[in-house]
Amino acid sequence: MVETIFGCKWSLTVYQLLANGINRPGEMVRSVEGLTTKVLNECLKRNVQFGILERITYNEVPPRVEYTVTTFGTKFIRILDELEKLQSDIECDV
């Protein structure tokens, strides 16, 4: 799971967007140059399957979907942050 999520360059971007209050897919695509709807949907689906994100569908017209980080996701993202810090430390030592 870690390899799949960390290996996807868009997952970390999605987590950053969510941290900045951008939780709707259309808004995410507009906020990041190079991110396509297809790739974003695959990324979001994978994160929901792993239990990192939760998909909330509102019964409105037009339909509205938002994503939030789950409790497990919060813990997981903290671990990724620590891995990123470790990688930075390794790169600084080289």
C-alpha positions as a LaTeX table, in Angstrom:
\begin{tabular}{lrrr}
\hline
Residue & $x$ (\AA) & $y$ (\AA) & $z$ (\AA) \\
\hline
Met1 & 0.00 & 0.00 & 0.00 \\
Val2 & 2.74 & 2.47 & 0.94 \\
Glu3 & 4.60 & 1.77 & $-2.29$ \\
Thr4 & 1.45 & 2.25 & $-4.36$ \\
Ile5 & 0.51 & 5.54 & $-2.71$ \\
Phe6 & 4.01 & 6.96 & $-2.34$ \\
Gly7 & 4.86 & 5.85 & $-5.88$ \\
Cys8 & 1.96 & 7.85 & $-7.30$ \\
Lys9 & 3.14 & 11.42 & $-7.68$ \\
Trp10 & $-0.41$ & 12.75 & $-7.51$ \\
Ser11 & $-1.36$ & 11.24 & $-4.13$ \\
Leu12 & 0.91 & 13.61 & $-2.23$ \\
Thr13 & $-0.47$ & 16.51 & $-4.26$ \\
Val14 & $-4.03$ & 15.46 & $-3.42$ \\
Tyr15 & $-3.19$ & 15.33 & 0.30 \\
Gln16 & $-1.76$ & 18.84 & 0.06 \\
Leu17 & $-4.88$ & 20.09 & $-1.72$ \\
Leu18 & $-7.10$ & 18.56 & 0.96 \\
Ala19 & $-4.98$ & 20.16 & 3.68 \\
Asn20 & $-5.57$ & 23.51 & 1.91 \\
Gly21 & $-9.35$ & 22.99 & 1.91 \\
Ile22 & $-9.67$ & 21.96 & $-1.74$ \\
Asn23 & $-11.84$ & 18.85 & $-1.55$ \\
Arg24 & $-13.84$ & 18.72 & $-4.77$ \\
Pro25 & $-12.40$ & 16.89 & $-7.80$ \\
Gly26 & $-13.09$ & 19.65 & $-10.33$ \\
Glu27 & $-11.44$ & 22.20 & $-8.09$ \\
Met28 & $-8.42$ & 19.88 & $-7.68$ \\
Val29 & $-7.96$ & 19.53 & $-11.45$ \\
Arg30 & $-8.19$ & 23.31 & $-11.92$ \\
Ser31 & $-5.68$ & 23.91 & $-9.12$ \\
Val32 & $-2.87$ & 21.68 & $-10.43$ \\
Glu33 & $-1.33$ & 22.08 & $-13.85$ \\
Gly34 & $-0.89$ & 18.73 & $-15.61$ \\
Leu35 & $-3.42$ & 16.87 & $-13.46$ \\
Thr36 & $-6.18$ & 15.31 & $-15.57$ \\
Thr37 & $-9.62$ & 14.22 & $-14.44$ \\
Lys38 & $-8.90$ & 10.60 & $-15.40$ \\
Val39 & $-5.66$ & 10.40 & $-13.40$ \\
Leu40 & $-7.22$ & 12.22 & $-10.44$ \\
Asn41 & $-10.19$ & 9.84 & $-10.36$ \\
Glu42 & $-7.86$ & 6.82 & $-10.38$ \\
Cys43 & $-5.81$ & 8.34 & $-7.58$ \\
Leu44 & $-8.88$ & 9.20 & $-5.49$ \\
Lys45 & $-10.41$ & 5.75 & $-6.04$ \\
Arg46 & $-7.19$ & 4.02 & $-4.93$ \\
Asn47 & $-7.00$ & 6.20 & $-1.80$ \\
Val48 & $-10.63$ & 5.45 & $-0.94$ \\
Gln49 & $-10.02$ & 1.70 & $-1.40$ \\
Phe50 & $-7.07$ & 1.85 & 1.02 \\
Gly51 & $-9.20$ & 3.76 & 3.55 \\
Ile52 & $-7.07$ & 6.90 & 3.42 \\
Leu53 & $-9.79$ & 9.10 & 1.97 \\
Glu54 & $-13.56$ & 9.07 & 2.27 \\
Arg55 & $-15.83$ & 9.96 & $-0.63$ \\
Ile56 & $-18.90$ & 11.98 & 0.35 \\
Thr57 & $-21.69$ & 12.21 & $-2.20$ \\
Tyr58 & $-24.38$ & 14.85 & $-1.73$ \\
Asn59 & $-27.85$ & 14.22 & $-3.11$ \\
Glu60 & $-28.08$ & 17.49 & $-5.03$ \\
Val61 & $-28.61$ & 18.66 & $-8.57$ \\
Pro62 & $-26.05$ & 18.97 & $-10.03$ \\
Pro63 & $-24.37$ & 16.13 & $-8.08$ \\
Arg64 & $-21.64$ & 17.17 & $-5.67$ \\
Val65 & $-18.79$ & 14.97 & $-4.44$ \\
Glu66 & $-16.20$ & 15.86 & $-1.83$ \\
Tyr67 & $-13.29$ & 13.96 & $-0.33$ \\
Thr68 & $-12.00$ & 14.03 & 3.22 \\
Val69 & $-9.10$ & 12.38 & 4.99 \\
Thr70 & $-10.13$ & 9.52 & 7.30 \\
Thr71 & $-8.71$ & 8.97 & 10.78 \\
Phe72 & $-6.50$ & 6.23 & 9.35 \\
Gly73 & $-5.55$ & 8.58 & 6.51 \\
Thr74 & $-4.37$ & 11.22 & 8.97 \\
Lys75 & $-2.05$ & 8.68 & 10.60 \\
Phe76 & $-0.87$ & 7.43 & 7.22 \\
Ile77 & $-0.11$ & 10.93 & 5.93 \\
Arg78 & 1.93 & 11.63 & 9.09 \\
Ile79 & 4.05 & 8.57 & 8.29 \\
Leu80 & 4.53 & 9.79 & 4.70 \\
Asp81 & 5.60 & 13.18 & 6.04 \\
Glu82 & 8.23 & 11.47 & 8.21 \\
Leu83 & 9.45 & 9.43 & 5.22 \\
Glu84 & 9.78 & 12.64 & 3.24 \\
Lys85 & 11.80 & 14.24 & 6.05 \\
Leu86 & 14.03 & 11.17 & 6.22 \\
Gln87 & 14.61 & 11.35 & 2.46 \\
Ser88 & 15.56 & 15.03 & 2.78 \\
Asp89 & 18.01 & 14.18 & 5.55 \\
Ile90 & 19.58 & 11.46 & 3.41 \\
Glu91 & 19.92 & 13.83 & 0.45 \\
Cys92 & 21.52 & 16.52 & 2.66 \\
Asp93 & 24.09 & 14.04 & 4.00 \\
Val94 & 25.18 & 12.96 & 0.52 \\
\hline
\end{tabular}
